[in-house]
């Protein structure tokens, strides 16, 4: 648990530096399209989170030996995601990078080994990594959402790792939890002082996807290890599945941006991002507790419980989508790919700087 504290303290120190750097370089998320935040907000939250994670992971041995490949892969996706935050890379480039990172994990012996056929295991590893990376990326659609869920999932994975006697893996994921917790102090402010961005959500998803596969579950559970693993990323999986089903039903482009995610639907009922984040944390903690209990259960019990939680998830999707009023079509359009004029960015940067200074003075 010491890695949690170190990562949290490091994030508290790194986030203000990331904010200043983003303001000086006009690396801002300017409101446009479906994005509903009120003012231009600094990116580079991912830089602070990854820096804090890497520091704690290395300090406590969680990035040594075979787990070093997880840290390297996360840093590669951090770099790619940060570039994407700046210049909007196409989805094809991101997909190739994610597939490559998954293949490297499998080659290093950190992929799924639930089938007798190695090709099937490789394909399963790729699908898992790409799916979880993009699920966490999609979860980053409201202040605090992705970081809260990532921190909670990391604690659940770490708990199973400790029960299995893998202290190094536990230190690795506890570093994720601490880094996200330190970041949330700034991201859950009203308004948010910094955003995670793709440079944060993509590597977080990758680390957690890799950590789940690194858990020594397959030996006793076989293919049902997948049923134990799913709840550890339950909310991102639920959110992505719900959005895909909902958009297919409404004939809306799957890859378009929109305000139809689980977080948006919860906010209509709960009112604030802070309340949504708390609700997400409680729900994901419950799913992690379920996964911890299933990790020591026999296969028959795992299958029976999985049938229940899949049914509950399907019912939740039905209820949430049935009782939800779709936003106007204009709000679901993808953000414009056209560059924002430099004058607009400069003005937004000045406004953001003034706002952050005012907040700092108020706190002082």
C-alpha positions as CSV (number, residue, x, y, z in Angstrom):
1,X,0.0,0.0,0.0
2,X,3.0,2.3,0.3
3,X,3.0,2.6,-3.5
4,X,-0.5,4.1,-3.3
5,X,0.8,6.9,-1.0
6,X,3.9,7.6,-3.0
7,X,2.0,7.7,-6.3
8,X,-0.7,10.0,-4.8
9,X,1.9,12.4,-3.4
10,X,3.7,12.4,-6.7
11,X,0.5,13.1,-8.6
12,X,-0.3,16.1,-6.3
13,X,3.2,17.5,-7.2
14,X,3.1,16.7,-10.9
15,X,-0.4,17.9,-11.8
16,X,0.2,21.6,-11.1
17,X,3.3,21.4,-13.3
18,X,1.3,19.7,-16.1
19,X,-1.3,22.5,-15.8
20,X,1.4,25.2,-16.2
21,X,3.0,23.4,-19.1
22,X,-0.4,23.0,-20.9
23,X,-1.2,26.6,-20.4
24,X,2.2,27.8,-21.7
25,X,1.9,25.6,-24.8
26,X,-1.9,26.2,-25.3
27,X,-2.5,22.5,-24.9
28,X,-6.1,22.9,-24.1
29,X,-9.4,21.2,-24.6
30,X,-11.5,24.0,-26.1
31,X,-15.3,23.4,-25.8
32,X,-16.8,22.5,-29.2
33,X,-19.2,20.0,-30.7
34,X,-20.7,17.7,-28.1
35,X,-18.2,18.7,-25.4
36,X,-20.1,20.5,-22.6
37,X,-17.4,22.0,-20.3
38,X,-17.7,25.7,-19.8
39,X,-14.1,26.8,-20.5
40,X,-10.9,25.8,-22.2
41,X,-9.2,23.3,-19.8
42,X,-5.6,22.0,-19.8
43,X,-4.8,18.6,-21.1
44,X,-1.6,16.7,-19.9
45,X,-3.3,15.1,-16.9
46,X,-2.1,11.8,-18.4
47,X,1.5,13.0,-18.2
48,X,1.1,13.7,-14.4
49,X,-0.6,10.4,-13.8
50,X,1.9,8.3,-15.8
51,X,4.8,10.1,-14.2
52,X,3.4,9.4,-10.7
53,X,2.6,5.8,-11.7
54,X,6.1,5.1,-13.1
55,X,7.8,6.6,-10.1
56,X,5.9,4.5,-7.6
57,X,6.0,1.3,-9.8
58,X,9.8,1.5,-10.2
59,X,10.4,2.4,-6.5
60,X,8.5,-0.6,-5.2
61,X,9.6,-3.1,-7.8
62,X,6.3,-3.3,-9.6
63,X,8.0,-2.6,-13.0
64,X,10.8,-5.0,-12.8
65,X,11.4,-8.4,-14.5
66,X,8.5,-9.5,-16.7
67,X,6.3,-6.6,-15.6
68,X,8.7,-4.1,-17.2
69,X,6.9,-4.7,-20.5
70,X,3.7,-3.3,-19.0
71,X,5.4,-0.1,-18.1
72,X,7.0,0.3,-21.5
73,X,3.7,-0.4,-23.3
74,X,1.9,2.1,-21.1
75,X,4.5,4.8,-21.9
76,X,4.2,4.1,-25.6
77,X,0.4,4.5,-25.5
78,X,0.8,7.5,-23.3
79,X,2.9,9.2,-26.0
80,X,0.5,8.2,-28.7
81,X,-2.5,9.3,-26.8
82,X,-0.9,12.7,-26.0
83,X,-0.1,13.3,-29.6
84,X,-3.8,12.3,-30.4
85,X,-5.0,14.9,-27.9
86,X,-3.0,17.5,-29.8
87,X,-3.5,16.7,-33.5
88,X,-6.3,14.1,-33.6
89,X,-4.7,11.0,-35.0
90,X,-7.0,8.6,-37.0
91,X,-8.4,5.6,-35.2
92,X,-6.4,3.3,-37.5
93,X,-3.1,4.4,-36.0
94,X,-4.4,3.9,-32.5
95,X,-5.7,0.5,-33.3
96,X,-2.4,-0.7,-34.8
97,X,-0.6,0.5,-31.7
98,X,-3.0,-1.2,-29.4
99,X,-2.8,-4.5,-31.3
100,X,1.0,-4.3,-31.3
101,X,1.1,-3.7,-27.6
102,X,-1.2,-6.6,-27.0
103,X,1.0,-8.9,-29.2
104,X,4.1,-7.8,-27.2
105,X,2.3,-8.7,-23.9
106,X,1.4,-12.1,-25.3
107,X,5.0,-12.7,-26.6
108,X,6.3,-11.8,-23.1
109,X,4.1,-14.4,-21.5
110,X,1.6,-11.9,-20.1
111,X,-1.4,-12.7,-22.3
112,X,-4.3,-15.0,-21.8
113,X,-3.6,-18.7,-21.7
114,X,-7.0,-20.2,-21.4
115,X,-7.2,-22.2,-24.6
116,X,-5.1,-25.1,-25.8
117,X,-4.4,-23.2,-29.1
118,X,-1.8,-20.5,-29.0
119,X,-3.3,-18.6,-32.0
120,X,-6.6,-18.5,-30.1
121,X,-4.9,-17.2,-27.0
122,X,-3.1,-14.5,-29.0
123,X,-6.4,-13.4,-30.6
124,X,-8.1,-13.3,-27.2
125,X,-5.3,-11.2,-25.8
126,X,-5.6,-8.7,-28.6
127,X,-9.4,-8.5,-28.3
128,X,-9.1,-8.1,-24.5
129,X,-6.4,-5.4,-24.6
130,X,-8.0,-3.4,-27.5
131,X,-11.4,-3.6,-25.9
132,X,-10.4,-2.6,-22.4
133,X,-8.1,0.3,-23.6
134,X,-11.0,1.7,-25.7
135,X,-13.5,1.1,-22.9
136,X,-11.5,3.2,-20.5
137,X,-10.9,5.8,-23.2
138,X,-14.7,6.1,-23.8
139,X,-15.2,6.2,-20.0
140,X,-13.2,9.5,-20.0
141,X,-16.2,11.6,-20.9
142,X,-16.9,13.4,-17.6
143,X,-14.8,14.8,-14.8
144,X,-13.5,12.1,-12.5
145,X,-15.1,9.2,-14.3
146,X,-12.2,7.3,-15.9
147,X,-9.7,8.0,-13.1
148,X,-12.2,6.9,-10.4
149,X,-13.1,3.7,-12.1
150,X,-9.4,3.0,-12.9
151,X,-8.4,3.5,-9.3
152,X,-11.1,1.3,-8.0
153,X,-10.4,-1.4,-10.5
154,X,-6.7,-1.3,-9.7
155,X,-7.4,-1.8,-6.0
156,X,-9.5,-4.9,-6.9
157,X,-6.8,-6.3,-9.1
158,X,-4.2,-5.6,-6.4
159,X,-6.3,-7.4,-3.8
160,X,-6.4,-10.6,-5.9
161,X,-2.7,-10.3,-6.6
162,X,-2.0,-10.1,-2.8
163,X,-4.2,-13.1,-2.2
164,X,-2.3,-15.0,-4.9
165,X,1.0,-14.0,-3.3
166,X,2.1,-11.7,-6.2
167,X,3.4,-8.6,-4.3
168,X,5.1,-7.2,-7.4
169,X,1.9,-7.1,-9.4
170,X,0.1,-5.7,-6.5
171,X,2.6,-2.8,-6.2
172,X,2.2,-2.1,-9.9
173,X,-1.6,-1.7,-9.8
174,X,-1.6,0.0,-6.4
175,X,0.6,2.7,-8.0
176,X,-2.1,3.2,-10.6
177,X,-4.7,3.7,-7.8
178,X,-2.5,6.2,-6.0
179,X,-1.7,8.2,-9.2
180,X,-5.4,8.4,-10.1
181,X,-6.4,9.4,-6.5
182,X,-3.9,12.2,-6.6
183,X,-5.1,13.4,-10.0
184,X,-8.7,13.4,-8.9
185,X,-8.1,16.2,-6.5
186,X,-7.7,18.5,-9.5
187,X,-9.9,16.8,-12.0
188,X,-12.9,16.7,-9.7
189,X,-12.6,20.4,-8.8
190,X,-15.5,22.6,-9.8
191,X,-14.8,23.3,-12.6
192,X,-12.1,20.7,-13.5
193,X,-8.6,22.2,-13.5
194,X,-7.1,19.6,-15.9
195,X,-8.3,16.7,-18.1
196,X,-6.9,13.2,-18.3
197,X,-7.1,13.1,-22.1
198,X,-6.3,10.1,-24.3
199,X,-2.7,10.4,-23.0
200,X,-4.0,9.2,-19.7
201,X,-7.1,7.0,-20.4
202,X,-5.3,4.8,-23.0
203,X,-2.3,3.7,-20.9
204,X,-4.5,3.3,-17.8
205,X,-6.7,0.9,-19.7
206,X,-3.6,-0.9,-21.0
207,X,-2.1,-1.3,-17.6
208,X,-5.3,-2.7,-16.1
209,X,-5.9,-5.0,-19.0
210,X,-2.4,-6.4,-18.7
211,X,-2.5,-6.7,-14.9
212,X,-5.7,-8.7,-15.1
213,X,-4.1,-11.1,-17.5
214,X,-1.0,-11.3,-15.3
215,X,-3.1,-12.6,-12.4
216,X,-2.4,-16.4,-11.9
217,X,-6.0,-17.4,-12.4
218,X,-6.0,-19.8,-15.4
219,X,-4.4,-22.7,-13.6
220,X,-7.4,-23.4,-11.4
221,X,-10.2,-21.8,-13.3
222,X,-9.3,-22.4,-17.0
223,X,-11.4,-20.4,-19.4
224,X,-13.7,-19.3,-16.6
225,X,-10.9,-17.0,-15.5
226,X,-12.4,-14.7,-18.1
227,X,-15.6,-14.6,-16.1
228,X,-13.6,-13.6,-13.0
229,X,-11.7,-10.9,-14.9
230,X,-14.8,-9.2,-16.5
231,X,-16.1,-7.6,-13.3
232,X,-12.7,-6.0,-12.7
233,X,-13.4,-3.7,-15.6
234,X,-17.2,-4.1,-15.3
235,X,-18.3,-0.5,-15.6
236,X,-16.2,0.4,-18.7
237,X,-17.5,-2.9,-20.3
238,X,-21.1,-2.0,-19.4
239,X,-20.7,1.5,-20.7
240,X,-19.2,0.5,-24.0
241,X,-21.8,-2.2,-24.5
242,X,-24.7,0.1,-23.7
243,X,-23.5,2.9,-26.0
244,X,-23.0,0.5,-28.9
245,X,-26.5,-1.1,-28.4
246,X,-28.1,2.3,-27.9
247,X,-26.5,3.9,-31.0
248,X,-27.3,0.9,-33.2
249,X,-30.9,1.1,-32.1
250,X,-31.1,4.8,-32.8
251,X,-29.1,4.5,-36.1
252,X,-26.3,6.7,-34.8
253,X,-22.7,6.2,-35.8
254,X,-20.9,4.1,-33.2
255,X,-17.6,6.0,-33.4
256,X,-19.2,9.5,-33.1
257,X,-18.8,11.5,-30.0
258,X,-21.9,12.0,-27.9
259,X,-23.5,12.6,-24.5
260,X,-25.1,9.2,-24.2
261,X,-22.7,7.4,-21.9
262,X,-23.4,5.8,-18.5
263,X,-22.0,8.9,-16.9
264,X,-24.3,11.3,-18.7
265,X,-27.3,9.2,-17.8
266,X,-26.3,9.1,-14.2
267,X,-25.7,12.9,-14.1
268,X,-29.3,13.5,-15.2
269,X,-30.3,11.7,-11.9
270,X,-27.5,12.7,-9.6
271,X,-26.8,16.3,-10.7
272,X,-23.0,16.7,-10.3
273,X,-19.8,14.9,-11.6
274,X,-18.8,14.4,-8.0
275,X,-21.9,12.5,-7.3
276,X,-21.5,10.5,-10.4
277,X,-17.9,9.7,-9.6
278,X,-18.9,8.5,-6.1
279,X,-21.6,6.3,-7.5
280,X,-19.2,4.8,-10.1
281,X,-16.6,4.1,-7.3
282,X,-19.2,2.3,-5.2
283,X,-20.5,0.2,-8.1
284,X,-17.0,-0.7,-9.4
285,X,-15.9,-1.6,-5.8
286,X,-18.9,-4.0,-5.6
287,X,-17.9,-5.6,-8.9
288,X,-14.3,-5.9,-7.7
289,X,-15.4,-7.5,-4.5
290,X,-17.4,-10.0,-6.6
291,X,-14.3,-10.8,-8.6
292,X,-12.2,-11.2,-5.5
293,X,-14.7,-13.8,-4.1
294,X,-14.9,-15.6,-7.5
295,X,-11.1,-15.9,-7.8
296,X,-11.1,-18.6,-5.1
297,X,-14.4,-20.2,-6.2
298,X,-14.8,-23.5,-8.1
299,X,-15.6,-23.3,-11.8
300,X,-19.3,-24.3,-11.5
301,X,-19.9,-21.5,-9.0
302,X,-18.1,-19.0,-11.2
303,X,-20.3,-19.9,-14.2
304,X,-23.5,-19.7,-12.1
305,X,-22.6,-16.2,-10.7
306,X,-21.5,-15.0,-14.1
307,X,-24.9,-15.9,-15.5
308,X,-26.4,-13.7,-12.8
309,X,-24.2,-10.7,-13.3
310,X,-24.6,-10.8,-17.1
311,X,-28.4,-10.9,-16.7
312,X,-28.2,-7.9,-14.2
313,X,-26.0,-6.0,-16.7
314,X,-28.4,-6.7,-19.6
315,X,-31.3,-5.5,-17.4
316,X,-29.4,-2.4,-16.4
317,X,-28.7,-1.5,-20.1
318,X,-32.4,-2.0,-20.9
319,X,-33.6,0.1,-18.1
320,X,-31.0,2.9,-18.6
321,X,-31.7,3.1,-22.3
322,X,-35.5,2.8,-22.1
323,X,-35.8,5.6,-19.5
324,X,-33.3,7.9,-21.2
325,X,-34.2,10.8,-23.4
326,X,-31.8,11.0,-26.4
327,X,-30.0,14.4,-26.8
328,X,-30.5,16.5,-29.8
329,X,-28.7,15.2,-32.9
330,X,-26.4,18.2,-33.0
331,X,-24.9,17.3,-29.7
332,X,-24.1,13.9,-30.8
333,X,-22.0,15.0,-33.8
334,X,-18.3,14.2,-33.6
335,X,-16.1,17.2,-32.8
336,X,-15.0,19.1,-35.7
337,X,-11.6,18.0,-37.2
338,X,-10.9,21.5,-38.4
339,X,-8.1,23.3,-36.5
340,X,-9.2,25.9,-33.9
341,X,-8.0,29.3,-34.9
342,X,-4.9,30.5,-33.1
343,X,-6.7,33.6,-31.8
344,X,-9.4,31.4,-30.2
345,X,-6.8,29.2,-28.6
346,X,-4.9,32.1,-27.3
347,X,-8.0,33.7,-25.8
348,X,-9.0,30.5,-24.2
349,X,-5.5,30.0,-22.8
350,X,-5.7,33.5,-21.2
351,X,-9.1,32.8,-19.8
352,X,-8.0,29.4,-18.4
353,X,-4.9,30.9,-16.8
354,X,-7.0,33.7,-15.2
355,X,-9.5,31.2,-13.9
356,X,-6.8,28.9,-12.4
357,X,-5.0,31.9,-10.8
358,X,-8.3,33.0,-9.2
359,X,-8.9,29.5,-7.9
360,X,-5.4,29.3,-6.4
361,X,-5.9,32.7,-4.7
362,X,-9.2,31.6,-3.3
363,X,-7.7,28.5,-1.9
364,X,-4.8,30.4,-0.4
